[in-house]
């Protein structure tokens, strides 16, 4: 196992990875931008190295600085977390060339699966049908117009190197295509350093279901159940649950082994997530593969009892997976609520500032992943998510009730959050019924769905 690990990330992500690494006896090196220098969570790591300016491009996305820090600190491995450089093929390749273990798939797999357009072609060849769309990235806005006419409106513009809803635009009217392309491409370039876009047909009324997999270097690939991620606002997930209330037992028995087999035959290694879209007829279409852990991975951990970061580290250290598929027995129902420093009453505008009071929920079946402590300042330069509340209970109704109790206990003062909105969602009839799709939440927020 690795002696020392650098975490190329910040905040909740870094705190989550560090927790497992330190439990495994691995020394943790953290990097901190100017905006994060005084963050309380940095006291829980072994070494803290300043990395640069407040903006991500000057710090957490600075590959040269990260590689120099690893060389200087004698770090043998780097965990990119999720976001930032976690799906950056070039960074993974540079780590490999420097003899540093990248905790994730090899650069070749990131290119094949992390490049959304290439992943579609790979999955199509292996027998997993992608949503109809472009076979290659668009060359420019004019090329996107041509492709959209072939695919048929409405379409989704999606960043080739994207994730987390960034670099994505829905286009219903051809006259909006060029503006949408330019906006999405610029956002993708800023977030991921890659402005290339591809297009796919937008399936209305679909459900976003994703399958968690983990694969080692010895030909073993396991599926760890699925997650329901259809509660979204502007393509950003708001609340996730596992298992999916929209996936039938027969479709689950068909899809999960198929996904694991396809990923195994692709030669993929480490953790990844295969994202599917269920159409109104219940047919599952391949959307994309995220070559990293997801923000919502704790709901999978809750129902399986596994630590996915630990499995990542063991696989990266050339160990075999310590369990077989029959050992994975999901149990109960888990829900995760993302707590963001934002103002739902003001078009969800970010709400940076100092946290003057912080009370976290506690109790059986309740978990909170956060880097925050009372007195911490939330900077305006990064994602607005400040915590994840995860609950697990024997049944879905019990999990909903437990989440409502947990959110009722939680208090965050000094900044505005979406806590009360999350509680309203829990009481929303459409959510309680489990019969929602990727458009339901936005319709409800607009007042067009009760």
C-alpha positions in Angstrom: 0.0 0.0 0.0 1.1 3.6 -0.6 3.0 5.4 2.2 2.0 8.9 1.2 -1.0 10.2 -0.9 -1.6 13.6 -2.4 -5.2 14.7 -2.8 -5.5 17.0 -5.8 -8.8 18.5 -4.7 -10.3 20.6 -1.9 -13.1 20.9 0.6 -15.6 18.0 1.1 -14.0 15.9 -1.6 -10.5 16.1 0.0 -11.8 15.6 3.5 -13.7 12.5 2.4 -10.7 10.9 0.7 -8.4 11.8 3.6 -10.6 10.1 6.1 -10.2 6.8 4.4 -6.5 7.2 3.6 -5.7 8.0 7.2 -7.7 5.1 8.5 -5.6 2.9 6.2 -2.4 4.3 7.7 -1.5 6.4 4.6 0.0 9.8 5.1 -2.0 12.6 3.5 -0.6 15.6 1.6 -3.2 18.3 0.9 -2.9 21.3 -1.3 -4.5 24.7 -0.5 -5.2 27.7 -2.6 -5.0 31.2 -1.2 -8.8 31.0 -0.5 -8.5 27.8 1.5 -5.4 28.4 3.5 -7.3 28.8 6.8 -9.8 26.0 6.3 -10.3 23.9 9.4 -10.3 20.6 7.7 -6.6 21.0 6.8 -5.7 20.4 10.4 -6.6 16.7 9.9 -4.0 16.0 7.3 -0.3 15.3 7.6 1.2 17.9 5.2 -0.4 21.0 3.7 1.3 22.7 0.7 0.2 26.1 -0.7 -0.6 25.7 -4.4 -1.5 29.1 -5.8 -4.2 31.7 -6.3 -7.9 31.4 -5.3 -9.3 30.6 -8.7 -9.1 26.9 -9.7 -7.1 27.6 -12.8 -4.3 29.1 -10.7 -4.3 26.3 -8.1 -6.2 23.0 -8.2 -6.1 22.8 -12.0 -2.3 23.6 -12.2 -0.8 20.3 -13.3 2.8 21.6 -13.2 2.4 22.8 -9.6 0.8 19.5 -8.5 3.5 17.4 -10.1 6.2 19.5 -8.5 4.6 19.2 -5.1 4.4 15.4 -5.4 8.1 15.3 -6.4 9.1 17.6 -3.6 7.1 15.7 -0.9 8.1 12.2 -2.2 4.4 11.3 -2.8 3.9 8.0 -4.6 0.2 8.4 -5.5 -2.4 11.1 -6.2 -6.1 10.9 -5.7 -8.0 13.5 -7.9 -11.3 13.1 -6.1 -14.3 14.1 -8.3 -14.3 17.3 -10.3 -11.2 19.3 -11.2 -8.6 16.9 -12.8 -10.4 13.6 -12.0 -11.2 12.9 -15.6 -8.2 14.7 -17.2 -6.4 12.2 -19.5 -3.3 14.4 -19.8 -2.9 14.7 -16.0 -3.2 11.0 -15.6 -0.7 10.4 -18.3 1.8 12.9 -16.8 1.5 11.1 -13.5 2.1 7.8 -15.1 5.2 9.2 -16.9 6.5 10.5 -13.6 6.1 7.2 -11.8 3.2 8.4 -9.7 0.1 6.2 -9.3 -3.0 8.0 -10.4 -5.9 6.7 -8.3 -8.3 6.0 -11.1 -8.3 4.4 -14.5 -5.2 4.6 -16.7 -5.0 7.5 -19.1 -5.9 5.3 -22.0 -9.2 4.3 -20.3 -10.0 7.9 -19.4 -9.6 8.8 -23.0 -11.7 5.9 -24.2 -14.5 6.3 -21.6 -14.0 9.8 -20.2 -14.2 11.2 -23.8 -18.0 11.0 -24.0 -18.0 10.7 -27.8 -15.5 7.9 -27.9 -17.2 6.2 -25.0 -20.4 6.1 -27.0 -18.6 4.4 -29.8 -17.0 1.9 -27.4 -20.2 1.0 -25.7 -22.0 0.6 -29.0 -19.4 -1.8 -30.2 -19.6 -3.8 -26.9 -23.4 -4.1 -27.1 -24.7 -1.3 -24.8 -26.9 1.0 -26.9 -26.1 4.8 -26.6 -28.7 7.5 -26.9 -28.9 8.5 -30.6 -26.4 11.3 -31.3 -23.2 12.5 -32.9 -20.5 9.9 -33.6 -17.7 12.5 -33.3 -17.3 15.8 -31.5 -18.6 18.9 -33.4 -15.8 20.8 -35.1 -17.4 24.1 -34.3 -20.8 25.8 -33.9 -21.6 25.5 -37.6 -20.8 21.8 -37.5 -23.0 21.4 -34.4 -25.9 22.9 -36.4 -25.4 20.3 -39.1 -25.3 17.5 -36.6 -28.4 18.7 -34.8 -30.3 18.6 -38.0 -29.2 15.0 -38.5 -30.0 13.9 -34.9 -33.3 15.8 -34.7 -34.5 18.3 -32.2 -34.7 18.6 -29.3 -31.0 18.0 -28.6 -28.6 18.1 -25.7 -25.2 19.8 -26.2 -22.7 18.0 -23.9 -19.1 18.6 -23.1 -16.8 15.8 -24.3 -14.8 16.0 -21.1 -17.7 17.2 -18.9 -19.5 16.1 -15.8 -21.7 17.5 -13.0 -24.0 19.3 -15.5 -21.3 21.7 -16.6 -20.9 22.3 -20.3 -24.4 21.1 -21.0 -27.3 22.9 -22.7 -30.7 21.7 -23.9 -31.7 23.2 -27.2 -35.3 22.9 -28.5 -35.2 25.5 -31.2 -32.6 25.6 -34.0 -32.2 29.3 -33.7 -30.8 28.8 -30.2 -28.2 26.2 -31.2 -25.2 28.5 -31.9 -25.6 30.5 -28.8 -26.1 27.3 -26.7 -23.0 25.8 -28.3 -20.8 28.8 -27.6 -22.0 29.1 -24.0 -21.6 25.4 -23.2 -18.2 25.2 -24.9 -16.9 28.2 -23.0 -18.1 26.8 -19.7 -16.5 23.4 -20.5 -13.2 25.0 -21.4 -13.2 26.9 -18.1 -14.2 23.9 -15.9 -12.3 21.1 -17.7 -9.8 22.7 -20.0 -11.5 21.2 -23.0 -14.2 23.0 -24.9 -15.2 20.2 -27.3 -18.9 19.3 -27.6 -21.0 16.5 -28.8 -24.8 16.2 -29.3 -27.4 13.7 -28.4 -31.1 13.5 -28.8 -32.9 14.8 -25.7 -35.3 12.1 -24.4 -38.2 13.8 -22.5 -39.6 12.2 -19.5 -36.6 10.0 -18.9 -35.1 8.8 -15.7 -31.4 9.1 -14.9 -30.1 5.9 -13.4 -26.4 5.1 -12.9 -24.6 1.9 -12.2 -21.5 1.9 -9.9 -18.7 -0.4 -10.9 -15.3 -1.3 -9.6 -12.7 -3.3 -11.6 -9.2 -4.6 -10.8 -6.2 -5.4 -13.0 -7.0 -9.1 -12.9 -10.2 -9.2 -15.0 -12.6 -8.8 -12.1 -15.4 -6.2 -12.5 -18.3 -5.9 -10.0 -21.5 -3.9 -10.1 -22.5 -2.4 -6.8 -26.1 -1.6 -7.5 -27.7 1.4 -9.1 -28.6 4.9 -8.0 -31.5 7.1 -9.0 -30.3 10.7 -9.9 -33.4 12.1 -11.7 -34.0 14.9 -9.3 -32.1 17.6 -11.1 -32.1 21.4 -11.6 -30.3 22.6 -14.7 -28.7 19.2 -15.1 -27.3 19.4 -11.6 -28.3 16.6 -9.3 -30.1 17.7 -6.1 -31.0 14.6 -4.3 -30.1 10.9 -5.0 -31.3 7.6 -3.8 -30.4 3.9 -4.0 -31.9 1.6 -5.2 -33.8 3.4 -7.9 -37.6 3.4 -7.3 -38.0 3.5 -11.1 -36.1 0.4 -12.1 -38.1 -2.8 -12.2 -36.6 -6.0 -10.7 -36.5 -7.6 -14.1 -34.7 -4.6 -15.7 -32.3 -4.5 -12.7 -31.4 -8.2 -13.2 -30.7 -7.5 -16.9 -28.9 -4.2 -16.8 -26.5 -4.5 -13.9 -24.7 -7.7 -15.0 -24.7 -6.4 -18.6 -23.0 -3.1 -17.5 -20.4 -5.0 -15.5 -19.7 -7.4 -18.4 -19.3 -4.5 -20.9 -17.0 -2.6 -18.6 -14.9 -5.7 -17.9 -14.5 -6.4 -21.7 -13.5 -2.8 -22.3 -10.4 -3.4 -20.1 -11.4 -0.7 -17.6 -9.7 -0.6 -14.2 -10.7 1.2 -10.9 -14.0 2.8 -10.0 -16.4 4.2 -12.5 -20.1 5.0 -13.1 -22.1 4.1 -16.1 -24.9 6.5 -16.6 -28.1 5.3 -18.2 -31.4 7.0 -19.2 -34.6 5.1 -18.9 -37.1 6.2 -21.5 -40.9 6.3 -21.0 -41.1 2.6 -22.1 -38.5 1.6 -19.5 -35.7 0.9 -22.0 -32.2 1.8 -20.8 -29.9 3.8 -23.0 -26.3 4.4 -22.4 -25.5 8.1 -21.8 -21.9 8.3 -20.6 -19.3 6.9 -18.3 -17.8 8.9 -15.5 -14.2 7.6 -15.0 -14.2 8.5 -11.3 -16.2 8.4 -8.1 -19.4 10.4 -8.1 -20.5 13.0 -5.5 -23.3 10.6 -4.7 -21.2 7.5 -4.0 -22.1 7.5 -0.3 -25.6 6.1 -1.0 -24.0 3.1 -2.6 -21.7 2.7 0.4 -24.7 3.0 2.7 -26.6 0.0 1.1 -23.5 -2.2 0.5 -21.4 -1.5 3.6 -18.3 -0.9 1.3 -15.8 2.0 1.4 -15.4 2.9 -2.3 -12.3 5.0 -1.7 -10.6 2.1 0.0 -11.4 -0.2 -2.9 -10.0 2.5 -5.3 -6.8 2.6 -3.3 -6.4 -1.2 -3.1 -7.0 -1.6 -6.8 -4.5 1.1 -7.6 -2.0 -0.7 -5.5 -2.4 -3.7 -7.7 -4.4 -5.7 -5.2 -7.2 -8.0 -6.3 -10.8 -7.0 -5.3 -11.4 -8.5 -1.9 -14.9 -9.7 -2.7 -16.8 -11.4 -5.5 -20.1 -10.4 -7.1 -22.1 -12.7 -4.8 -20.6 -11.0 -1.8 -22.3 -7.7 -2.8 -25.7 -7.8 -1.2 -27.4 -4.3 -1.2 -29.7 -3.9 1.8 -32.1 -1.2 2.7 -32.7 2.2 1.1 -30.4 5.2 1.1 -30.9 8.9 0.3 -28.4 11.7 -0.1 -29.3 15.4 0.1 -26.8 17.9 -1.2 -26.6 20.9 1.0 -25.5 24.0 -0.9 -24.6 27.5 0.1 -27.1 29.1 -2.2 -30.4 31.0 -2.1 -33.3 29.1 -3.7 -35.5 32.2 -3.4 -33.0 34.3 -5.5 -32.6 32.0 -8.5 -30.2 29.8 -6.4 -27.5 32.5 -6.3 -24.4 31.3 -4.5 -24.2 32.5 -0.9 -20.5 32.6 0.2 -19.5 33.9 3.6 -18.6 32.9 7.1 -20.5 30.1 8.8 -21.3 31.5 12.2 -23.2 28.5 13.5 -23.1 24.8 12.4 -25.0 21.9 13.9 -24.8 18.6 12.2 -27.4 15.8 12.6 -26.5 12.7 14.4 -28.0 9.3 15.0 -28.3 5.8 13.8 -28.5 5.6 10.0 -27.3 9.2 9.6 -24.0 10.2 8.0 -22.7 13.7 7.1 -19.9 14.3 4.7 -18.5 17.8 5.1 -15.3 19.7 5.5 -17.0 22.6 7.3 -16.6 23.6 10.9 -18.1 26.5 12.7 -16.3 29.7 11.8 -15.1 28.5 8.4 -15.5 30.8 5.5 -17.1 29.6 2.2 -15.2 31.2 -0.6 -16.9 32.4 -3.8 -14.6 30.7 -6.2 -15.7 27.0 -6.1 -18.8 24.8 -6.2 -21.4 25.8 -3.7 -21.9 22.4 -2.1 -20.9 22.5 1.6 -22.2 19.1 2.9 -23.9 15.9 2.0 -26.4 14.3 4.4 -26.9 10.6 3.8 -29.4 8.3 5.5 -30.1 4.6 5.3 -33.1 2.7 6.6 -34.8 -0.6 5.9 -37.4 0.9 3.5 -37.8 3.9 1.3 -40.6 5.5 3.4 -38.4 5.1 6.5 -35.4 6.6 4.7 -37.5 9.6 3.7 -38.7 10.1 7.3 -35.1 9.7 8.7 -33.8 12.3 6.1 -36.5 14.8 7.2 -35.5 14.3 10.8 -31.8 14.7 10.0 -32.3 17.9 8.0 -34.5 19.2 10.8 -31.6 18.8 13.2 -29.1 20.5 10.9 -28.4 24.2 11.3 -26.2 26.5 9.2 -26.1 30.2 10.0 -24.2 33.0 8.4 -24.9 31.9 4.8 -28.1 31.0 3.0 -28.6 27.3 2.2 -31.1 25.0 0.4 -31.9 23.1 3.6 -35.5 24.0 3.7 -36.0 23.3 0.0 -34.6 19.8 0.5 -37.2 19.2 3.3 -39.9 20.5 1.0 -38.8 18.0 -1.7 -39.1 15.2 0.8 -42.7 16.1 1.4 -43.5 16.5 -2.3 -46.1 14.0 -3.4 -44.3 13.3 -6.7 -41.1 12.5 -4.8 -42.8 10.4 -2.2 -44.5 8.3 -4.9 -41.1 7.6 -6.6 -42.7 8.4 -10.0 -40.5 11.3 -11.1 -38.2 12.0 -14.1 -35.4 14.4 -15.0 -37.8 17.2 -15.7 -40.1 16.9 -12.6 -38.2 19.0 -10.2 -37.8 22.0 -12.5 -41.5 21.9 -13.4 -42.4 21.8 -9.7 -40.0 24.7 -8.9 -41.7 26.7 -11.7 -45.1 25.9 -10.2 -46.3 23.9 -13.1 -46.4 20.6 -11.2 -48.0 20.0 -7.9 
